[in-house]
Amino acid sequence: MNDRADFFFEAFEKLRSREKKSEINTRSVNWLGKEYPVRIIQNARELALLDESECRVFTRLGDDAEYVLELVQRAVGKRFAELCRELNEEVRAELERDGLKLPPAQITIKDMKSRWGSCSYTRGHISINLRLAAYPRETVKSVFHHEYAHFWHHDHSKSFYDFLQAHCPEYHKWHKALGDD
């Protein structure tokens, strides 16, 4: 009975750790494995921009933390959607170079609590967790490889992981950052 309690406690802690790493607040943003400060600038414009050194929020409502948070989340979501389009094309090109025929795939970005991605291979649909925006680029790419592997292997069998190893040799290195081992 105690083993089961330990299992649930460990799973809860893992989820809490994920939430903390991917948390967006009005002081900082985690983006692709780095933390960026949020700087609020009083301005007539209403937008947030995430660049190489910081996240700048332009707003006339500088003291409204909830609104600032919404602007930051929108900026991260937009940048992450662009990154996912890019990574999807990279992974598809790599798999096609390996001689695999890929069906068309629709990519959706969602804020998921317990999964990094999901694949409905029968519908050609892949969902990617928005919280991955906090992790390194190669880690996000490893999730794309993982989800595409489900088009050929519908479970997490040995052949599934053999397929990943063959087509994405550094999969385990990058996926390890997610704490799912």
Solvent accessible surface area in square Angstrom, and as a share of the most:
residue,aa,sasa,rsa
1,M,200,0.89
2,N,110,0.56
3,D,118,0.61
4,R,155,0.57
5,A,58,0.45
6,D,77,0.40
7,F,129,0.54
8,F,112,0.46
9,F,133,0.55
10,E,116,0.52
11,A,39,0.31
12,F,113,0.47
13,E,56,0.25
14,K,76,0.32
15,L,63,0.31
16,R,132,0.48
17,S,69,0.45
18,R,24,0.09
19,E,74,0.33
20,K,157,0.66
21,K,80,0.34
22,S,14,0.09
23,E,91,0.41
24,I,32,0.16
25,N,29,0.15
26,T,37,0.21
27,R,174,0.64
28,S,19,0.12
29,V,0,0.00
30,N,36,0.19
31,W,12,0.04
32,L,42,0.21
33,G,39,0.38
34,K,132,0.56
35,E,120,0.54
36,Y,24,0.09
37,P,74,0.47
38,V,20,0.11
39,R,119,0.43
40,I,67,0.34
41,I,42,0.21
42,Q,122,0.54
43,N,54,0.28
44,A,81,0.62
45,R,121,0.44
46,E,48,0.21
47,L,56,0.28
48,A,11,0.09
49,L,68,0.34
50,L,12,0.06
51,D,38,0.20
52,E,157,0.70
53,S,78,0.50
54,E,27,0.12
55,C,0,0.00
56,R,56,0.21
57,V,0,0.00
58,F,18,0.07
59,T,0,0.00
60,R,146,0.53
61,L,83,0.41
62,G,16,0.15
63,D,138,0.72
64,D,56,0.29
65,A,61,0.48
66,E,143,0.64
67,Y,49,0.19
68,V,0,0.00
69,L,51,0.25
70,E,82,0.37
71,L,3,0.02
72,V,0,0.00
73,Q,84,0.37
74,R,132,0.48
75,A,10,0.08
76,V,2,0.01
77,G,21,0.20
78,K,138,0.58
79,R,84,0.31
80,F,0,0.00
81,A,25,0.20
82,E,76,0.34
83,L,17,0.08
84,C,1,0.01
85,R,149,0.54
86,E,89,0.40
87,L,0,0.00
88,N,13,0.07
89,E,108,0.49
90,E,52,0.23
91,V,0,0.00
92,R,38,0.14
93,A,38,0.29
94,E,41,0.19
95,L,2,0.01
96,E,91,0.41
97,R,177,0.65
98,D,75,0.39
99,G,62,0.59
100,L,37,0.18
101,K,181,0.77
102,L,24,0.12
103,P,55,0.35
104,P,116,0.73
105,A,25,0.20
106,Q,118,0.53
107,I,47,0.24
108,T,41,0.24
109,I,53,0.27
110,K,94,0.40
111,D,92,0.47
112,M,29,0.13
113,K,128,0.54
114,S,72,0.46
115,R,143,0.52
116,W,13,0.04
117,G,11,0.11
118,S,27,0.17
119,C,30,0.18
120,S,30,0.20
121,Y,82,0.31
122,T,117,0.68
123,R,182,0.67
124,G,10,0.10
125,H,29,0.13
126,I,0,0.00
127,S,2,0.02
128,I,0,0.00
129,N,3,0.01
130,L,47,0.23
131,R,38,0.14
132,L,0,0.00
133,A,4,0.03
134,A,3,0.02
135,Y,6,0.02
136,P,40,0.25
137,R,72,0.26
138,E,61,0.27
139,T,0,0.00
140,V,0,0.00
141,K,25,0.11
142,S,2,0.01
143,V,2,0.01
144,F,0,0.00
145,H,5,0.02
146,H,21,0.09
147,E,8,0.04
148,Y,0,0.00
149,A,0,0.00
150,H,19,0.09
151,F,24,0.10
152,W,80,0.28
153,H,48,0.21
154,H,100,0.45
155,D,82,0.43
156,H,103,0.46
157,S,41,0.26
158,K,156,0.66
159,S,54,0.35
160,F,0,0.00
161,Y,73,0.28
162,D,70,0.36
163,F,23,0.10
164,L,2,0.01
165,Q,88,0.39
166,A,74,0.58
167,H,37,0.16
168,C,18,0.11
169,P,93,0.58
170,E,92,0.41
171,Y,3,0.01
172,H,89,0.40
173,K,120,0.51
174,W,65,0.23
175,H,23,0.10
176,K,120,0.51
177,A,53,0.41
178,L,5,0.03
179,G,37,0.36
180,D,52,0.27
181,D,132,0.68
